[in-house]
Amino acid sequence: MGLLTAAIITTAGAAGAVAAAPAVLALVGFTSAGIAAGSIAAGMMSTAAAANGGAVAAGSLVAILQSVGAVGLSTVATAAVGTGGGALAGGLAAILI
């Protein structure tokens, strides 16, 4: 695989991950209007609340994902998601091509 091909695939993976993150979160139930009833997110929230005495702990995975679902990715989260998507795409390309 050439260096240019690797760069293109890695960049596409990074951009794709950043673009897909809000849609994926909404699909599992972390929406701008709150956690969707009957969704995967609702199940996660129920489990987290039961494990924490009835409340979802601030800073927990459920709380973070709901925050992102409500207001979108922060600059740091965008960088992290992009880095992860790029690394995954680059790694897969190196194996498959």
mmCIF file of the C-alpha atoms, coordinates in Angstrom:
data_MODEL
# 
_entry.id   MODEL 
# 
loop_
_atom_site.group_PDB 
_atom_site.id 
_atom_site.type_symbol 
_atom_site.label_atom_id 
_atom_site.label_alt_id 
_atom_site.label_comp_id 
_atom_site.label_asym_id 
_atom_site.label_entity_id 
_atom_site.label_seq_id 
_atom_site.pdbx_PDB_ins_code 
_atom_site.Cartn_x 
_atom_site.Cartn_y 
_atom_site.Cartn_z 
_atom_site.occupancy 
_atom_site.B_iso_or_equiv 
_atom_site.pdbx_formal_charge 
_atom_site.auth_seq_id 
_atom_site.auth_comp_id 
_atom_site.auth_asym_id 
_atom_site.auth_atom_id 
_atom_site.pdbx_PDB_model_num 
ATOM 1  C CA . MET A 1 1  ? 0.000   0.000  0.000  1.00 0.00 ? 1  MET A CA 1 
ATOM 2  C CA . GLY A 1 2  ? 1.364   3.392  -0.931 1.00 0.00 ? 2  GLY A CA 1 
ATOM 3  C CA . LEU A 1 3  ? 1.796   6.219  1.534  1.00 0.00 ? 3  LEU A CA 1 
ATOM 4  C CA . LEU A 1 4  ? -0.778  8.379  -0.251 1.00 0.00 ? 4  LEU A CA 1 
ATOM 5  C CA . THR A 1 5  ? -3.357  5.572  -0.194 1.00 0.00 ? 5  THR A CA 1 
ATOM 6  C CA . ALA A 1 6  ? -2.747  5.023  3.515  1.00 0.00 ? 6  ALA A CA 1 
ATOM 7  C CA . ALA A 1 7  ? -3.124  8.745  4.212  1.00 0.00 ? 7  ALA A CA 1 
ATOM 8  C CA . ILE A 1 8  ? -6.383  8.935  2.248  1.00 0.00 ? 8  ILE A CA 1 
ATOM 9  C CA . ILE A 1 9  ? -7.876  5.893  3.987  1.00 0.00 ? 9  ILE A CA 1 
ATOM 10 C CA . THR A 1 10 ? -6.794  7.127  7.428  1.00 0.00 ? 10 THR A CA 1 
ATOM 11 C CA . THR A 1 11 ? -8.210  10.604 6.788  1.00 0.00 ? 11 THR A CA 1 
ATOM 12 C CA . ALA A 1 12 ? -11.474 9.156  5.508  1.00 0.00 ? 12 ALA A CA 1 
ATOM 13 C CA . GLY A 1 13 ? -11.736 6.984  8.622  1.00 0.00 ? 13 GLY A CA 1 
ATOM 14 C CA . ALA A 1 14 ? -11.167 9.974  10.889 1.00 0.00 ? 14 ALA A CA 1 
ATOM 15 C CA . ALA A 1 15 ? -13.708 12.148 9.078  1.00 0.00 ? 15 ALA A CA 1 
ATOM 16 C CA . GLY A 1 16 ? -16.213 9.320  8.870  1.00 0.00 ? 16 GLY A CA 1 
ATOM 17 C CA . ALA A 1 17 ? -16.001 8.606  12.586 1.00 0.00 ? 17 ALA A CA 1 
ATOM 18 C CA . VAL A 1 18 ? -16.558 12.251 13.491 1.00 0.00 ? 18 VAL A CA 1 
ATOM 19 C CA . ALA A 1 19 ? -19.492 12.516 11.075 1.00 0.00 ? 19 ALA A CA 1 
ATOM 20 C CA . ALA A 1 20 ? -21.075 9.253  12.233 1.00 0.00 ? 20 ALA A CA 1 
ATOM 21 C CA . ALA A 1 21 ? -20.743 9.746  16.005 1.00 0.00 ? 21 ALA A CA 1 
ATOM 22 C CA . PRO A 1 22 ? -23.857 11.948 16.513 1.00 0.00 ? 22 PRO A CA 1 
ATOM 23 C CA . ALA A 1 23 ? -25.990 9.684  14.322 1.00 0.00 ? 23 ALA A CA 1 
ATOM 24 C CA . VAL A 1 24 ? -24.838 6.548  16.127 1.00 0.00 ? 24 VAL A CA 1 
ATOM 25 C CA . LEU A 1 25 ? -25.527 8.114  19.532 1.00 0.00 ? 25 LEU A CA 1 
ATOM 26 C CA . ALA A 1 26 ? -29.020 9.136  18.409 1.00 0.00 ? 26 ALA A CA 1 
ATOM 27 C CA . LEU A 1 27 ? -29.606 5.659  16.997 1.00 0.00 ? 27 LEU A CA 1 
ATOM 28 C CA . VAL A 1 28 ? -28.919 4.027  20.376 1.00 0.00 ? 28 VAL A CA 1 
ATOM 29 C CA . GLY A 1 29 ? -31.064 6.605  22.191 1.00 0.00 ? 29 GLY A CA 1 
ATOM 30 C CA . PHE A 1 30 ? -28.833 9.472  23.340 1.00 0.00 ? 30 PHE A CA 1 
ATOM 31 C CA . THR A 1 31 ? -30.774 12.345 21.755 1.00 0.00 ? 31 THR A CA 1 
ATOM 32 C CA . SER A 1 32 ? -30.848 16.125 22.106 1.00 0.00 ? 32 SER A CA 1 
ATOM 33 C CA . ALA A 1 33 ? -34.239 15.769 23.819 1.00 0.00 ? 33 ALA A CA 1 
ATOM 34 C CA . GLY A 1 34 ? -32.928 13.253 26.370 1.00 0.00 ? 34 GLY A CA 1 
ATOM 35 C CA . ILE A 1 35 ? -32.688 9.491  26.543 1.00 0.00 ? 35 ILE A CA 1 
ATOM 36 C CA . ALA A 1 36 ? -35.256 7.811  24.293 1.00 0.00 ? 36 ALA A CA 1 
ATOM 37 C CA . ALA A 1 37 ? -37.682 5.481  26.052 1.00 0.00 ? 37 ALA A CA 1 
ATOM 38 C CA . GLY A 1 38 ? -37.140 1.784  25.329 1.00 0.00 ? 38 GLY A CA 1 
ATOM 39 C CA . SER A 1 39 ? -33.746 2.371  23.736 1.00 0.00 ? 39 SER A CA 1 
ATOM 40 C CA . ILE A 1 40 ? -30.335 0.882  24.433 1.00 0.00 ? 40 ILE A CA 1 
ATOM 41 C CA . ALA A 1 41 ? -29.508 4.155  26.186 1.00 0.00 ? 41 ALA A CA 1 
ATOM 42 C CA . ALA A 1 42 ? -32.534 3.719  28.461 1.00 0.00 ? 42 ALA A CA 1 
ATOM 43 C CA . GLY A 1 43 ? -31.326 0.249  29.406 1.00 0.00 ? 43 GLY A CA 1 
ATOM 44 C CA . MET A 1 44 ? -27.847 1.591  30.122 1.00 0.00 ? 44 MET A CA 1 
ATOM 45 C CA . MET A 1 45 ? -29.330 4.374  32.249 1.00 0.00 ? 45 MET A CA 1 
ATOM 46 C CA . SER A 1 46 ? -31.481 1.938  34.203 1.00 0.00 ? 46 SER A CA 1 
ATOM 47 C CA . THR A 1 47 ? -28.518 -0.331 34.889 1.00 0.00 ? 47 THR A CA 1 
ATOM 48 C CA . ALA A 1 48 ? -26.296 2.584  35.922 1.00 0.00 ? 48 ALA A CA 1 
ATOM 49 C CA . ALA A 1 49 ? -28.970 3.977  38.236 1.00 0.00 ? 49 ALA A CA 1 
ATOM 50 C CA . ALA A 1 50 ? -29.607 0.601  39.865 1.00 0.00 ? 50 ALA A CA 1 
ATOM 51 C CA . ALA A 1 51 ? -25.890 0.145  40.489 1.00 0.00 ? 51 ALA A CA 1 
ATOM 52 C CA . ASN A 1 52 ? -25.620 3.618  42.030 1.00 0.00 ? 52 ASN A CA 1 
ATOM 53 C CA . GLY A 1 53 ? -28.548 3.629  44.408 1.00 0.00 ? 53 GLY A CA 1 
ATOM 54 C CA . GLY A 1 54 ? -31.096 5.131  42.020 1.00 0.00 ? 54 GLY A CA 1 
ATOM 55 C CA . ALA A 1 55 ? -29.106 7.936  40.412 1.00 0.00 ? 55 ALA A CA 1 
ATOM 56 C CA . VAL A 1 56 ? -26.776 8.090  37.435 1.00 0.00 ? 56 VAL A CA 1 
ATOM 57 C CA . ALA A 1 57 ? -23.372 9.257  38.630 1.00 0.00 ? 57 ALA A CA 1 
ATOM 58 C CA . ALA A 1 58 ? -21.963 12.444 37.137 1.00 0.00 ? 58 ALA A CA 1 
ATOM 59 C CA . GLY A 1 59 ? -19.028 11.612 34.899 1.00 0.00 ? 59 GLY A CA 1 
ATOM 60 C CA . SER A 1 60 ? -20.234 8.069  34.224 1.00 0.00 ? 60 SER A CA 1 
ATOM 61 C CA . LEU A 1 61 ? -20.315 6.700  30.683 1.00 0.00 ? 61 LEU A CA 1 
ATOM 62 C CA . VAL A 1 62 ? -24.088 7.176  30.493 1.00 0.00 ? 62 VAL A CA 1 
ATOM 63 C CA . ALA A 1 63 ? -23.813 10.794 31.663 1.00 0.00 ? 63 ALA A CA 1 
ATOM 64 C CA . ILE A 1 64 ? -21.026 11.554 29.182 1.00 0.00 ? 64 ILE A CA 1 
ATOM 65 C CA . LEU A 1 65 ? -22.834 9.956  26.251 1.00 0.00 ? 65 LEU A CA 1 
ATOM 66 C CA . GLN A 1 66 ? -26.059 11.812 27.078 1.00 0.00 ? 66 GLN A CA 1 
ATOM 67 C CA . SER A 1 67 ? -24.141 15.070 27.244 1.00 0.00 ? 67 SER A CA 1 
ATOM 68 C CA . VAL A 1 68 ? -22.647 14.419 23.816 1.00 0.00 ? 68 VAL A CA 1 
ATOM 69 C CA . GLY A 1 69 ? -26.057 13.390 22.481 1.00 0.00 ? 69 GLY A CA 1 
ATOM 70 C CA . ALA A 1 70 ? -27.564 16.615 23.776 1.00 0.00 ? 70 ALA A CA 1 
ATOM 71 C CA . VAL A 1 71 ? -24.945 19.172 22.730 1.00 0.00 ? 71 VAL A CA 1 
ATOM 72 C CA . GLY A 1 72 ? -22.588 17.378 20.347 1.00 0.00 ? 72 GLY A CA 1 
ATOM 73 C CA . LEU A 1 73 ? -18.912 16.579 20.512 1.00 0.00 ? 73 LEU A CA 1 
ATOM 74 C CA . SER A 1 74 ? -16.530 18.967 22.228 1.00 0.00 ? 74 SER A CA 1 
ATOM 75 C CA . THR A 1 75 ? -13.250 19.868 20.548 1.00 0.00 ? 75 THR A CA 1 
ATOM 76 C CA . VAL A 1 76 ? -11.386 17.295 22.628 1.00 0.00 ? 76 VAL A CA 1 
ATOM 77 C CA . ALA A 1 77 ? -14.002 14.611 21.962 1.00 0.00 ? 77 ALA A CA 1 
ATOM 78 C CA . THR A 1 78 ? -13.932 15.402 18.236 1.00 0.00 ? 78 THR A CA 1 
ATOM 79 C CA . ALA A 1 79 ? -10.164 14.956 18.248 1.00 0.00 ? 79 ALA A CA 1 
ATOM 80 C CA . ALA A 1 80 ? -10.424 11.684 20.168 1.00 0.00 ? 80 ALA A CA 1 
ATOM 81 C CA . VAL A 1 81 ? -13.138 10.240 17.923 1.00 0.00 ? 81 VAL A CA 1 
ATOM 82 C CA . GLY A 1 82 ? -11.259 11.344 14.811 1.00 0.00 ? 82 GLY A CA 1 
ATOM 83 C CA . THR A 1 83 ? -8.015  9.851  16.071 1.00 0.00 ? 83 THR A CA 1 
ATOM 84 C CA . GLY A 1 84 ? -9.711  6.571  16.891 1.00 0.00 ? 84 GLY A CA 1 
ATOM 85 C CA . GLY A 1 85 ? -11.508 6.399  13.553 1.00 0.00 ? 85 GLY A CA 1 
ATOM 86 C CA . GLY A 1 86 ? -8.336  7.212  11.661 1.00 0.00 ? 86 GLY A CA 1 
ATOM 87 C CA . ALA A 1 87 ? -6.313  4.638  13.563 1.00 0.00 ? 87 ALA A CA 1 
ATOM 88 C CA . LEU A 1 88 ? -8.940  1.960  13.010 1.00 0.00 ? 88 LEU A CA 1 
ATOM 89 C CA . ALA A 1 89 ? -9.237  2.716  9.289  1.00 0.00 ? 89 ALA A CA 1 
ATOM 90 C CA . GLY A 1 90 ? -5.465  2.874  8.844  1.00 0.00 ? 90 GLY A CA 1 
ATOM 91 C CA . GLY A 1 91 ? -4.969  -0.376 10.715 1.00 0.00 ? 91 GLY A CA 1 
ATOM 92 C CA . LEU A 1 92 ? -7.642  -2.170 8.728  1.00 0.00 ? 92 LEU A CA 1 
ATOM 93 C CA . ALA A 1 93 ? -6.218  -0.839 5.477  1.00 0.00 ? 93 ALA A CA 1 
ATOM 94 C CA . ALA A 1 94 ? -2.757  -2.088 6.397  1.00 0.00 ? 94 ALA A CA 1 
ATOM 95 C CA . ILE A 1 95 ? -4.154  -5.557 7.039  1.00 0.00 ? 95 ILE A CA 1 
ATOM 96 C CA . LEU A 1 96 ? -6.536  -5.778 4.080  1.00 0.00 ? 96 LEU A CA 1 
ATOM 97 C CA . ILE A 1 97 ? -4.665  -3.969 1.322  1.00 0.00 ? 97 ILE A CA 1 
# 
